[in-house]
Amino acid sequence: MESEPGFFSRMFLAFLVFFKVLFDGALAGRVQRAVEGRVEPALLPQPAPAEVKAVVPAAPAAAEKKPDGNAHHPAALHLLAIFQREGRLIDFLQEDITAFPDGDVGAAARVVHAGCRKALSTYLKLQPVMAQEEGSSVTVEPGFDAARIRLTGNVVGKPPFKGQLKHKGWKVSDVTLPPPPHGMDVNVVAPAEVEL
């Protein structure tokens, strides 16, 4: 059995998957089908939990693009470069922080957080998926969009479901990310620095 990745490895993986899903419609469709439990059994790491019996309406099928093994996602790589430039995100994630005291990690995290938050608010306009306050009671009506609302806990039966809002969710309402500079190799998200 493979060991589970550590917290920072999972955080970095979540970051990469976020941008891959954001800019690759075909991958987003596969992830959505996996979250809804509609993927081929051979692709599932384990069977879906037995207690999940909710009927989730299928999302409209998006036009699938042919996968290109060498295709890159310039906008995602450009945004990653911006996070590196503004918050040194890659440096932080690539550093083995296990030997550092918690205070040092916290201080570094504040710098990374401030820079990445600035970049995020500059180029992406985010809004909550649900406007209610976290912790409030909500009703999930029939026909809900499973890409917008994830049901957790003891999910049995058919909607409407009544529950407690644990996380508002986030959606991007506007992207103002400029294109990468012409001629720039988008695969270089942080150039090497040589001081003379």
N, C-alpha and C positions, 0 to 999 in steps of 0.2 A: 504494500500500500504506500502511495506517495505521501510525503509529509506536506502539511498545509503551509503555504507561504506566510511569512511574518506580516505584521501590521503595515509597515512601510512598503513592503513589496506589494501588498494588496492595494494600498493607497495609490501607488504608482500605476499598477495594473488598471485600477478603476479610472484613473486619469486618462490613460491611453485608450481604453475601451470607450470612454465617453466621447472622445474626439473621433474615433473610428466610426462609432454609431452615428454621430452627428453628421459626418460627411460621406458616409457610405450607405445608401438606401438599401442595398441588398443585404448588407450585414445587419442593419437595423431590423429588417424583416425577420432574419434568422433569429436574432436576439429576442424579438417580440414573441415569435413562435415558441422559443425555448422557455421564456418567462410564463407563457400561457400553457405550457405543457403540451404543445402541438408539434414537437420535433420528432424526427425519426428515432425509434428506440436505440439504434446503434450510436446516435450522437449524444444521448443522455448519459451523464456520468453515473446516475443511479435512478431508480424508478421514482416517479412523482409521489409525494406524500399521500397516504391513503385517505386522510381526512379531507383533502381538497376535492369537493364535489360540485363547486359552483359552475354554472354554465356561463362561459365567457363568449360573447358574440365575436365572430371573426372580423378582423379589420379588413377593409378593402385591400385587395392585392395590389401592391405597387409594381410598376414595371421593373423587372429584374434586369440589371445590367450584366453583361458578360464579365466575369472576373478576369482581371488582367494581373498576372503574377507580379509584374514589375510596376504596377500603378502605385503612385504615391498620392498623398492627400496634401497638396501644397498649403491650403488654408490651415489645416490642423497643425502641420509642421511650423508654419509661420506663427501661429498662436503659441505653440510651445516655445518657440524662440523668443517671443515677447515675454512669456512668463519667466524665462531664464534671464532675459535682459533686465526686467523690472524687479524680479524677486529672487533670482538665483535658484529657482525651483529645481532644476536638474542637478545642480551642485549639491543641494540639500538632500535630494532623494538618492543620489549616488554615493553619498557619504555613509560609512558604517558608523552609526551613532551609538552603538551599544556600549562603547567604552567611555562615552562622555557623561558627565553628571547631568541630572535632570534639569538643573538650572541653566546650564549651557545650551541644552537642546531647546528648552523653552525660549531662551533669548534668541536663538537662531530662528526658531519657528515664528517668532513675532516679526522679524525682518522679512522672512519669506512671505508670511501672511499679508503684511502691509503692501509689499510690492505686487504680489499676485492679485490681491483684491483691487488695487488701483488699475491693473491691466484689465481685469475682468469687467469692472464697471466702465472702463473707457470703451471697450470694444463689443461687449455683449449687454443687452438690456434684458434682465431677468425679472420674471414675475412668478408669484406662487401659482401652482396648479389649482389649489383650493384656497379661497379667501378666508375661510373660518380660522379662528385661533386654534393652535395646537392644544389638544386636550379636550376640545369641545366635542359634543355629540353631533354626528353627521349621518345622513341617510344616503346610501349609494343606490340610485334608481336603476331599474332595468335598462339595458342597452348602454350601460356605462362603457367608456373607452378604457380597456385594460392597459393601454400604453400610458394613460394619464393617472389611473388609480390602481394601486396594487393592494389586494386584500390579503391580510395576514391573520393569524390566529386560527380559530375553529371555524373555517369557512364551509358551511353545509347548506344545501338548499339553493334556492333561486332568489335573485333580487326581488324586491328591495332589501338591502342589508342595513342594519343600524349598528353603528360602532363609534369608536373614539378616534379622532384624527391624531395620529402619532407624528406625522410629518406632512407639511403643506405641499411638498414637492416643488420643483422648479421647472419653468419652461422659458425658452429664449423667445422673446417677442421681437427682437431686432438685433441684427449683426452689422457692425460698422467697421469690421476688420478690413484694413486696406490690403490690396494685393501685395505679395512680396515684391521688393524692388526688382526691376527688370534685370535679368541676367544673374540673379542671386541663386546659388545652389540651395534650395530649400531643405535639403538633407542636412546641411550644416546648421544646427540650431544654436550653436555657441562656438564662435571661432576660437582658435587657440590664441593666446595672448603672449607676446614676446616683448619684454621691456628691454630697451637699449640704454 
